[in-house]
Each structure stands twice: as C-alpha cells, then as structure tokens.
C-alpha cells in the first residue's frame, strides 16, 4: 500500500501532443521476436509494481486499487473484466474478476496460459494462479513471511517465481520457488551491506538479474547500486563489473546491457567487459525488441526535490531511440505517473488527476483486505492510459483510457 500511495503524487490535465522528430516509420524497423518469449519469460518492462502484463493477443491489468482483473484486447481494443459468469455485473465480490479478497497491490504476470498475482491468505503472501477466463483461481505457492510484505520485489520467469526479502538487518535476499503448490522457497542470493535492499529482480534468458542498493558507509550519504547475475542452471551468482549503475537497466541482446548512470546512459558489452556511452543524458532505459525508450522521470523528481518547486509536467518525455541511439521520436506525457514501456505494440502510463486541494491526503478511502481494514488518504486518482506504438514517428500521439481507479466502487 505504501508503494501504491507513494505513486499517487501529482496532478495532470491533458496528454499526448508530442513533437515529431524523425521521418522514420515505426513499421520499417524490425522487431526482434526472440528478445523475450511471451508467456515464458519475465515480460519486457511493465513496471516495478507490475499491475499490467502482456499475453499473446492483449494485456491483463488491474486498476490502481487492485479491485478487479481486466483484459485489454489488442485487436478489438476493448477492455473486459476477466470473468465468464453469465449474468454477472462484475461489480461485487462474487465476480470471478474480483481481486480485493487477496489484494496485495503489486505483482501480476502471465505464464503458460495462466495469470499469476501476488496475494494474501491468512496473512501469508504467495502467488495465485488464475485461468485466462477467470473461472478458476488457486493458491499456487507460498512466499515467506517477510515482516515487510509491501516492499516485495518479485518476478515470474521460466517456471519459477523469484521474490526479495529485505530484512532490515543489512541483509537482502532473493528466493526462488517453483510454480507448484508443494514447492518450498529456496535462498538463491544474499547480500550484506549497510541498509542493503533489493531494488529489481528480473529474468532474462537463463539468468535472473538482481539490483541491490546499499550505503557505502554510516554517514548514509552515498548510496550504491550493484548488479548481480544468477544462473538458473548453475545455481551460482556473479557480480557484473559495472560500478556506476544508477537505477534502471535493460538488455538489448544477449551480450549487451544498457544502463543508467548519474550522468548518462551507458552500454556494457559482456564480450569485452567494457562500458561505453550510449546516450548523453541520464534517462531510464527500456527496450521492447525494436526501440529503446528513455524516460526523464527520475531527473524531474530530483529537480523537484532540489528546487522545492512542483514536478515540471511539461518537461516529462519518453525519448524513442534506435539501437544506435538515434532519436526516432519524443512522446510528451505530462504526468508524473509511471510509464510501463511495454512490448512492441503498446506502452502504458499512469495518469494522476488531482481530486483534493490541500495536498495532505484529505480524501479518505477504506479498503478491506483479508481480515483487516486499511484507511488511506489520497489527493489523486490514477487512470491507466494506453499508447499504440504504431504512432511512433508520426505526428499523432494519442492515449486512450483503459481504466480509472474508481474507489467509490471498492468493496469490503
Ligand atoms: Zn463478473
């Protein structure tokens, strides 16, 4: 919940209108279909909170309150609840698409023709398997009690779930658990450092990549990111020798990692073990098998913190570049919400809309979850918006609304 609310931060009005900077056609650039295997691999970037994921022909997602599970069909462009019950109004807790009874607020994947969500049962966090039509739901495997359940970072990749535990005792761990009811989590990675914390866990090919952050000394002034690679077949892990990692990274092929530093975006070559500059601004990179997407969100948050001004919505943009770093397009998104860079067909953004004036969370919402009631205050309502990537390189940059977080409909 803390994460969910921490994202509900800023205000928004309109979207889209962006500058066209190139004549390159989106269609002319081939997609590397082998980059990530849909329904098998950790999906290409759908956000750290993962409330949206791609399937073969569309996307499964929840609205920001994690009330119901929806499906957005690429061809019909329609959004439907994941419920096949006849005569269901899809607005109460007997609906198959209802997630409120297990609600965790992060973690949604599509694997082997099933949807997986993180959820609670009797206070124990674990993974639920939901069939594509919503008709069956079962507890798939248990995670471990962490004492800090809302800070979990997890992924589903090639038959396993991976999840982090940040124990708060300077030890950060990652566990692997098979997608089976009887499976027991096994420790695969442990890091010790001052305030050590797992930031990202992502699968790519036969490896799981783990970003840890920690402080260099007890002045708590300098925080460092390190990236580790865990080999699934070998059950061993190694540090990747990049010292200047600062936040996001993405693979663009089996030998090349693109990552953000404090000053730029760098490219690391696993063959030569050398890094070279890829883009001369410190933007968050993501790759969809065709283009690289570079987001300036973190820089705008930093500017806001340093200047005590508001977040500069007019400056927010996603640069679209090719594998050589040539600018193809720039999409202005005018929100401080997350961008889910997505697969080759769509990207998604959270559009935050102000609903109260004070900025102190004066709209109160009650959410019943399992056996407890959470009361939260918010000033913003978040809508999930879709951007059709066939617009890249054209003058048109329209977003369509998939779902608004309607917390009046939250069910106890
Ligand atoms: Zn229903």
Boltz pocket constraint, residues with backbone or C-beta under 6 A from the ligand:
constraints:
  - pocket:
      binder: B
      contacts: [[A, 81], [A, 83], [A, 84], [A, 85], [A, 88], [A, 89], [A, 90], [A, 91], [A, 94], [A, 95], [A, 96], [A, 97]]
      max_distance: 6.0
